[in-house]
Structures are given as structure tokens and as C-alpha cells.
């Protein structure tokens, strides 16, 4: 086919078919195609009586979806040789502008038009990078394959508004070694190794570690690092990566609360910890001497999180409660009641010079101050906070993002920190939308402005010039895989791993780290604990989406199992593991018949229930949690009293003989 004189035909209204049989030179390794040239202006394709498109090889393609059309089919040649370690295909659309129409943008893929399968659907109400993962078996190498972009609900016709406009399409193979599960587990293990190296034998936690194994750690301990480490240990326990998280949590809480011999934590008169602490004594280390309000908030929140994760550990609960009770977060609120929060506290009490509005990570200080018994400042101005209507934002291409200063954009870690630590933020849909918006804006900015379609994540950390809190229009062209992981974009994380195969450099021993788009050989000289725990948190959340939200403090927990009621699949009965064997959304502990001993829910108590009871471990009704159906007195232990009640129900029932709902009392 002559690319210069493609044949033309009229295509049905709303449909544009683009047949691309040329092998466009890839712009990146493993790129199948990248298209950056569309019709200009976007509305230049005629729409008189019916949509007219072009079939053939052409660079002038429609740059929008809406009145021009609601469906575009793209045909392309897939090379016969596909690397054996191809993980999947990733199709991306940089939607640079959302105008007025909103609709579900679906993506279909297949070896022929007749064999297309839908692989992704996303409601589009803002600009963003639309990314879809396409399984390998949807394409056939060595022939023409197809991708269909279809707007479900898009209105098509002359005079109707545009829905979206785009600046690029791209299809790329993601080529890495190993399966998705093995890659995820490998990164989780490396992040856990970081925790093990950062946590000292005395319970203090270093803020950062050198990436080179030959370098000796030199960073001080901080309360911030301890707070992040506490969440990381709970996550490692949940996924059974290590079996000794509980004593490590106890050692951290003991050290920072002053109960470990030789450790005397340096705290202000209001209870706030000094930011940089000697790892051997807990005293000021000679680095930053601020008595940090946000660092203290992260530590206390981490302690309360661990209390929820280990609900039966009285030692952890005691330390966590003590930390909260001895830290005056209300004193961190500016006494002028203007809604601002102190950055640091004076050693002898009261705020040190410097305040800021808490529309950043400092919203965590606000959440703690509002729950503090006897607080006066925070309750007086509670109406200024935690109301989405009061939230300052700054928009990028129509995407509103959270900021505390509407003249600049914010780094990603502000919303990440709030998402993982703060129930007030994480349970409020409008705030969580700002969490997602930060990802939309960051990825679109990186793709549209910086030409980095596969890398994004502007956040705080080490860069070639030292350290910077990277944000849009203020950065060193360094991108953080921990940021994209924290947003839950695990496929993009695997794209980072292509640049950093885990075994390629000993400096990757703690997992993927920040990369520079200007110097491919650059790696940070050290990496903050926060970087690797955000990476870890995102990986954990990709496996258990509610792990962090369910355990954040200050939420109603009727059965005191550490799982907030709003996320608990069995609200009235202790069931920490949230086991749900039949997948019906009701926990096994609540999947019981009305007589407490009717474990198979057939209306009677008989030999079938005896058989189930015999599977329960002695003296432990919590594992499996279906055994709680036999726990008459609710003490989570099946003992003689429970057996007596069980046999009382058994005597009065039998096969197809209903038991008295009140039996066993």
C-alpha cells in the first residue's frame, strides 16, 4: 500500500478505523509503536453527513474522542520474534485535555477484529495517562493485530462537545525476568531487608541507609522512620514475610517511649521527639535539632496502628497509649486559632517559630490533636479542617491537586503519607480523589511535558545535586518507583524494574530506587526509609487493598479485633484474620447457623458439625476463624464449657431435626 496516497472510504458515523501496517521505529527498547502526530487542529476531520476517516498508513489521525467519533480501531504489525521474558503489553494514551463529555473509555485487544476482548475500562472525567495492561495471549506475533479504543456513552454528532483530546498513543512490551508474583515478592523481601537493617538492636530506627553494601550506615534515628517501620513490620507480619515482627514492634515502642535501658529519648516539654536522634542514646544527634510535630505524629500514629494490628498484645497497647497520652498535639496548633500548625516545638514547651497550613502531611497532626483528651485549640477550629470544601488545590490541565500553597504544586509524598497513616483522609472520598488526582497529574506531566511516558513519580528524595522535594515544574528529572507503587500502579513499577533488574547492581539490594532521565547510570548514594516503605506499602496494598485503611486509628471497632467496623466482614465477632472461605463477603466467624454449633448452616446440629469441630486446633478457636462458630462464651478458646454447650445442642437436634436457637445456654 502506498503510504503517500492511501485509499479513502466513508466510515459509519462515530467510527474511525486506522490501519497501520508500517513498522514504526521504536523510540524506546521494546516499544511496539509510539504515535505523537494527530490531526491539527484536532477537529480538522470533516463531519458533514457522516464521519469520514482514512484507511491506510497515515500520520494524520483524529486527536480526540467525542463529537468526532466514539470508536477507533488501530491495526499494527507485531514482530514474529517476541522476547521470552515479555511480561505483558502496556498501552498508554496521554489524555492531555478533558473538555466536557464524560464516559467510560474501554480498550479492546485481539489478533483480529472478530476476536477482540475487552481488557480495560476507566471512567474519564479528567485529563490523565490512561494505561491498560494487555495479556500476552491477546495478540499473535508475526501478523497484524488490533486495538480498539471505544468511548461507551460518548455522544457523537455535529455540534456536540468534545470529550477528550490526546497527545500520544503508545504500545510497549514490558520485559522483565520472573513472574508478576515473584517480582512482587522479591521487592517485598528487599524492602523488609531494609527494615531489618534500619532497626537497631536497641529499637532505634535509622532514617536512611547507604545503598552500597560496602558503606557503613551513618544516618541518625528519627521518630518518622520509627513510625514508617511500625507499619512496615505490621505489613510483613500480615504477609508472613517474617515471623518476628511482634517483638521488633515492642522493641521500637520501648525505645522511643523511654523504657529501654540506655535509651533516653530527647523530647520537648510537650512530648514531641527531637527530629534527629543518636541511635545509641536517643538524644539529639547533632543533625536537625527540631522537636518535630510531624515526626512525632508519624511515630504515634504508627504505634496506634500496631496496637490495632496486634490487638491481643497488651505490651504494644500500653506503649502506644502512653505515647499518645504524653504527646501534646493540641500544643502544636497555633494559639491564634488561624488553623495553622507549628513545624516544630520549643524544648521548654510551646511552638517554635514557623507555622504552615496543614493541607500537606501535617494534616496528621490535626487528626491527633482533635482526638486528644482535654484539647482546646483543635476543637475550637475543627471546622477549618477535614472539610473538602476548604481544601486548597492547584490544577494541572484541569486536574485539581492538593497543595498548601496555590502558587506551587506539591510533591507526591504528601498524599501518600495521608493515605497510609490517616483515616480522616483515607475514608473521605473527596480526599482520596485528590490522592488519585496527584497520580493523574504527575503521570500526565511526566508524559506530556517531559517526554517520559513510562516513568513518573515526582516526590521527595535524593537526586544528583543532593536532595529535593520534587514537584511539577520544580524537579531534577528524577522519578521515584516508590511513588508509583504507593499509587498502586504496579505495572509501572515493573517498567522501572526493566531499567533496574534486581540482580544487576548490589545497590538495588533494598528494591527499586530513584532514577534519572538524564543520566541512566545514576543511582542514589543512599535511600531514605520512607522511600522503601512507600514501595513496600504499595506492594502490600496491591495484595490486600484494605490492609492499611482497616487498621488506621480512631475508627469504630466494635469487636476490638483491630479491624475498623467499616471494613470488617464480621463486625460483631473478633476475627482479626478476616477469613472468608466461601468468598461471600461475610467472614467465616459470622458464617454460622442460628444455633451457635450449627457450623455447616444446615439448620441442625449433627455429626457434620462434629466433624467440622474436630478440625479446629485445640485451645485456639481463632485459626481457622470458622471455629468461632463453636465458641459459645466468646473468649476465642474452645474449652470444656463450649463443648458442654455444643453437646447440649447436639442432644436436642440431629439430622434434619432443627435445633433450638437458644440451645446451649
N, C-alpha and C positions, 0 to 999 in steps of 0.2 A: 504494500500500500504506500502510495506516495504521500509522505508527511506534509508536503507543501500544498497539495491540492486534495484534501480529504473530501470524500463524497459526503453529501448532506441529505438529510431527510427530515420530515416533520415527525416529532415525537409527541405522544399523547401529553395533554396538559398535566403539568406537575411532575413530569419525569424527565430526567436528563441522563442519558447513557454515555459514558466516556470509555472508549475502547483504547487501552494503552498497551500496545504490543512492542514498543521500543524498550530497550534495556537502558534506562537512565543510569548514568554513572553514579554510584552511591556516594553520599557526602561523608558518611561515617562507616566504619567497619560494620559489616553485617546489615547494612541498610539495603532494603529491597527497593524502595523508592522514596523520594522526598520531592514534594511539589510546593513551590513557593509562588508560582506565577498564575494568577487568575484574571478574569475579565476586569478591565479597568476602563471606566468606572464599573462597580460591581453590578449595576443594573443595565449594563450595555446590551445584554442579550435581549432581542426583541420579544415582546409578549403582546402581540395583537390579538389574533383569534385562537392561537394555540401555541404552546411552548415550543420553540424551535431551538434545538441544540445541534451539536456536531458529533457524528460518529467518525472516529478516526484518531490519528495521533495529532494532538494539538496542545499548545500551551495556554490557550485562551479558554479557560473553563470557568463555570459560574463560581463566584466568590461569596455566595450567600444562600440561605435557605429561608423560605417564606413565600412571598408572592411569586417569586421566580419558579419555585418548584418545591416538592416535598420529598423527592427521592432522587438519588444519584447512584448509578451503578458504575463501578470502576473495574475495568479488566486490566490485568497486568501479567506479564510473563514471570513465572517463578523458576529460577535456575534448577536444573536437574540435580545439581550437587548441593545438598544441604548439610552443613556440619553435623556430625553425630551428636554433639553436645548441645544442640539447639534446645532451649527450654520451652519457648513458645514464641509467638509473634505478638508484637505490640503495635497497634495502630493509634496514631495520635492526630487530633485536629486542634490547632491553636485557634480557638474561637475568640477573636480579638475584639468583637463587639456584639453585644446583645441589644437589639433595638426595642421591640415591643411584644412581638409574639412569643409565647412560651409553649413548649411542647416537649414530649419525650423524644429524644434523639436516639434511635436504635441503630445498631450496627449488625450486619449480617455478613457471613463469610462462607465460601464454598468453592469447589472446583468448577461448578457450572451454575448458571442462574437457577436451574431446576433443583439444585442441591444446596441452596443457601440455608444456613442455620443462624438463628439469632444468637449472638454471643454477649451483647451488652445493651443496656438501656439506661438512660440517665435523663432526669428532668432538667431542662436547660432554662434557667431564668436569669443567668448572668454570664458574662464572659468567663472563660476558663480554658484550660487544656483538657480536652476530652480524650481520655485514654482507655482503650479497650484491649484486653488480653485475648488472643485468639489461639485456641489449642492447635497443636501441630496437625492433628488428623483432619482439620477442616480444609486444608489445602493439599493439592497434589503437585509435587515437584515436577519440573520438566514440561509444564504446559501452561496455558492461560488459566488463571484463577480469578475469582470475583470478590469484591467487597461492595456491599450496598449500604449507603447511608440513607436512612429514612426518618423523616420527622412525623411522628404519629400525632395527629391533631393540628398540624401546620395548615394554615389557611392559604390557599393558592388562588390567585386571580388578580387581574389588573386593578390597581387602586388599593389593594390590601398592603398592610405594612410588612416590612422585612422582619424576619425573626432573628437570625444570627448571620454574622459575616465572619469569615475565617481568613487567616493569613498563611496557613500551611497545612498540608497533609503529609503524613509520613508512616511508612511501614518498615519495621525493623525486626530482625531475628534477635532474640536475647540468647546469647550463647555463653553458658557457664558450665562448670563442672559439678555434677551432682544433681540430685532431685530437689524439688522445692522443699520438701520436709527436711532433707539432710542439710541443705543450706541454712534453713531457719534454725535447726538445732545447733549447727556449728556456730552460728553467730550468737545464739543464746549462751552457749557454753563459753565462748570467748568473753562475752560481757560478764558472765559470772566469775571467770578467772580474774577479771579486773576488780570486781568487788573483793575477792579473796585477797588480792594483793594490796588493795587500798585500806582494808580494815586491819588495824594493828592488833597485836596480841592483847593489848590492854583495852581495846574497844574504841579507841580514837580512829577517825577515818580521814585519810589524806584527800585533799581536794583534787589533786591531779597526779598523774604518773608519767614518767618518760616512756615513750613508745619503744625505744631501743632496749633490748634486754641487758645490754652492757652498761647502761646508765643507772646510777643509784638514785632512788626516789629522794626528792628534796622539798617537795611542797609541804606546807603545813596542813594540819587538820582544820576543818571548818564545820560549823553546825549545818550548813547547807548540804555538804557532802554526806553527813550522817543521815539527814532526812531522806535524801535520794537512796542511800544504801539500804535504809529500812524498807522502803518499798521494793527495792530490787531483791532483797532477801525473802520477802513475802512471796514475790513472784517466783523465785527459784524454788521455794518450798511447794508452791501450788503445782508447778510443772514437774516436780520431783527431779530437778536437775541436781540438787544437793539434799542431803538428809539431815543436815545440822544447822539449818537456818535459825531455828528457835534459840539455841544457846548463843549464837552470834548476835541476834537481836537483843538478848538480855545483856550481853557484854557491852554493846554500844550504849544502851539506855543507862546502864550502871555507870559507865564512864562519864557520860555527859550530864548525868544528874548528880555526880559527885560521890558515888558510893563505891568507887573502885580505889583501893589503897594506892596512894601516889599520884592520883589524878585529882586536881582541884580546878574545876572549870572556871575560867575567868568570865564573870557575869556582872552586869551593871546592877545598881541598886534596885532597878525594876525587873531584874531577872533575865535580861537579854544577853546572849552569849557574844563574846568578842569574835570578830569575824575570823581572824587567823590565830590558830592555837598551836602551841608546841605539842607535837604528837606524844611526847613522854610525860608532860605535866598538865596539859590542859590550859596553861597560862598563855598570855599574849606572846606571839612568836617573833615579833619584830617586823612583820609584814603589815597588812591593813589592820589598824587598831580600832576600827569602828565596832561599836556594840550594835550588831546588825539586827534590824527588825525583821527583814525578810528571811535572813538566815535562821533566826530563832523560830519564825513561823513555819519554815520548811521542816525544821527539826521536830517541833511539837506536833505538827500535822503528821509527819512520818511515824512518830511514836503512837499517836492515836489510831493511825491506820493499822499498825502492827498489833495494837490491842484488839482491833476488830478481827484481824486475820487469825490471831491465836486467842480466841475468846475464853479458853479454859486455863490460860496461863496467868495465874494471879500475880506473879512477879512482874511480867510485862505490863499488866494493867496498873499495878502500883506505881511503877516508874513513869508510865505515860501520864497518869493522873497527877502525879507530883510535878512533872514538868509543866503541865498546863496550869496547875494551880499556882506555881511560883513564878510565872512569866506574866507581867502586867502588859498585855497588848493594848488595853484601853489607854495606857500612858503614851502609846505610840501614835495616838490620834492627836492632831494639832488642837490645842485647847481653845483656839479661836473658833472652833467648830465650822471651819470652812470646807471640811471634807477631805483635807489633805493628811498625809501620813508622814511621820518622821523617817528619814533614811537610816538614822542611827540614834542611839540613846547616849546620854552623858553618863560617865562612870558613876556619879553620885546620885543619879536619878533625873528624870525628865528628859525631854528631847534635846538632841544636839542640833546645831544649825543645819538646815536643809530639809525641806519637805517636798512632796510631789503628790499629784492626784493619783489615786490608786487604780487607774484604768490600765494596769500592767500586771506584773506578777505580784505587786503589793496588795492586790485585792485579797490575797490570802491572809494578810494581817487584819484586814477589815473583818473577814469571816470569823476569825478567832476572837477579836475584840467584841463582836456582837454577842458571842456566847459566854463571855467572861462574867462570872457571878460578881455582882456589885459594880459592874461597869456603868459609867455615867456619860462619858463623851460619845462613845459609839452609838448607844441607843438614841441619843438626842439628835443625831444627824443620820440615822439609818435610812431615812427617806432619800438621801442623796446618792445612796449606793445600791448596787444589786438590782437596779431598775434599768432594763434595757433601753428605755426611752431616754435615760440620762447619759447613755454611753457615747463618748466622743469617737468619731470614726473618720477615716480618710480613705477616699475611694481611688482605686486604680482601675481605669477603663470600666467604670460603673460597678466595681466590686467594693463594697464598704468593708474596711478592715479596722480592727480595734487599734486605738492609739491613745496615749495620754497627752498628745500634742498634735493638733490637727494640721500643723505645718510640715510634719515629717511622718514617714511610715515607721512601723515598729518591727523589731526583729522577731523571728518566729517563736523563740522560746517563751515569750510572754503568754501566748495562748496555750502552748504545750504544757507549761507548768500549771496553769489554771485547770486545764483539762484533767490532768492526772492527780492533782492534790486537792482540788476544791469542789466540794459537792454543790455549793451555791452556783458555781459556774457550770459544772458538768451537767447538772439537772435542769438547767434553764435552756430551752431550745433556742432562744434568740442569741444567747451567748455561744452555744455550740455551733450555731450557724456562722458566727464570727470566727470560730476555730476552723471551720471548713473554708470560709472565705479567704482566710490567710493563705491556705494552700492554693486556692484558685488563683489568687493574685500573684503569689510567689512563682508558681509554675508558669503562668502566662507571661509575667515579666521576664523570667529567665529565657523562655522560648522566643517571645516577640521582640524584646529589647536586646537580649544578649546573645541570641542565636544558640541557645543551649536546650534543645528540645528534650533531651534525655536526662538532664541534670538540673536540679533546682534545690532549694533549701537554704535560704539566706538567714542565718542565725548567728548567735554569738560563739566565738571561739578563736583559736589560734589561726593566724594567717601568715603569709611570707614576711609581713612587716612587724609582726608581733601578735597583737590581739585586737579584735574589733567586734562590736555588736553589729553585725552586718544586717542591712535592711535595703529595701529597694531604693536605688539612687544614692546609696552610701555603703559601699562594699568593696572588697578586694578581689572580686571574681572567684570567690571560694564558696563551694557548695557542700552542704552537710548531709550525708546519708542518714544521720540520726534524726534529722528534721523530717525527711520524707517518711521514715519509718514511724515516727511519732504521729504523723498524719494517717498512718495506716496504708500508705502506698508501698506495699511490699514488693510489687513487681518493679517499681522504680528503684527500690533498694537493690534488687538483683541486677539492674542495669549498672549501678555503682560497682557491684562486685565484678563485673566484667573488666572494669579498669583496675580493680584491686583483688585479683584472685587470692583467697585467704592464705595459700601456701607460697605466694610469690615474694613475700618480704616479711622478715621477722618482726617488723614494726606494725604488722597487722595482727599481732597475737591477741589483741583485745577486740578485734572486729573491725568492720569497715570504718574508715575515718575520713576527714575532710579532704576535698580535692580542689585543685586549682585548674581553671580552664585555660590559664595562660602558661602554666609550667606543669606538664604531665608528670614530671619526675618528683614533684614536691610532695612531701608528707609532713605533717606537723611534728615538731620535736617532742611535744608531749600532748596529752589529751586529758581534758577535764572529766572528772567522774560523771558530771551531768551529761556530757556528750554520749558516753557509752550506756548510761542508764536510760536516756531517752530512746536510744537504739533498742535497748532491751525491752522497754515498756511497749513500744510499738509492736515488736515481735510477739510479746505476750498477748497483747490485745487482739492481734490477728488470729490467735488461737482461742482465747476466751474474751469475747468483746466486752463483757460486763465486769471483768475481774476488778478493775480499779474503781469504777463507779459504785459497785456494790459495797466496797469496804471503806469508802471515804467517811470521815467522822461527821457527827452532827446530823445524822439521819435516823428516823424512827426504825427501831429493830425490836419488834415485839417479843420474839423468842430468844433474843440475846445470843444468836449464833454467829454474829459478826457480818451478816448479810442484811443490808437495808431492806425494809419491807417492800419498797417499790420494785426491787429486783429479785426478791426471794420467791422461789417457786413453791414454797410451803411455809406460809407466813407464821402460822401458829405453833409449829413444832420445830425444835432445834434440828437443823440439817445443814451443817457447815459445808459439806461436800456438794450439795445441790444435785445429788444423783437423780436421774430421770431415765430409768431403763427403757420405758416404752415411748419416750420422746413426745409425750402429750402436753408438755409444758407444766405438768404438775409433778412435784418432787415425789420420789418413792416414799418418803416419810408420810406424805399425805395421800398416797395411792393405796388406801386401806378401806376395807368394808366398814360398815357401821359398827358391828361388834368389834372391839379392838383386836381380836385374834383372827378376824377374817382377812388373812393376808392375800389370798388369791381372789378376793372380791367376788365370790360366788353366792354370797348370802347366807352361808352356813359355816360352821367350824367343824372340820373333819380331818381325816388323815392327810389330805392335801396340805392343810395348814401346818400339820405336824411336820411334814416333810420339809416345808419351807423354813420352819423354825429350826430344824436340825442343821440348816446351812449357816445359821448365824454363829459368829465366833463367840466363844464363852466369855462372859463378863464384858462384852463390848457390843452394844447394840447399834453403834454408830457406823459400822463398816461391815456389811453394806447397810445403807440407810433404810432399806426396806424392812430391816429387822426392828425398826422403831414401831412397826405395827404391833409388835408383841410387848412393847414397853408400857405397861399399864400405869405405873406411877410416875412416868416422865423423867426418870433420873438417868436415862440413856444407858442403863445397865440392866440386862435381863438376869434377874435373880430369883430366889425361891418365891418371893411374893408375886412376881409376874407369872411364874409357872403355875402357882395355885389359881390365879385368876383365869389363866388360859384353860386349865382343865375343868374349871367350873363352867366355862362356856362350852367346852367340848362335851361335857356330860349332858348338857341341856340341848344339844344340837346333833348334827350328823349329816350324812349325805342327803341333800335336798330337804333337810329339816332346818328352817330358818332359826337362827339363834336370837335370843332376846337381846335387843340393842343395849340393854343395861346390864348384861351378864358380866360376872367377874368383879363386881363391886364388893 
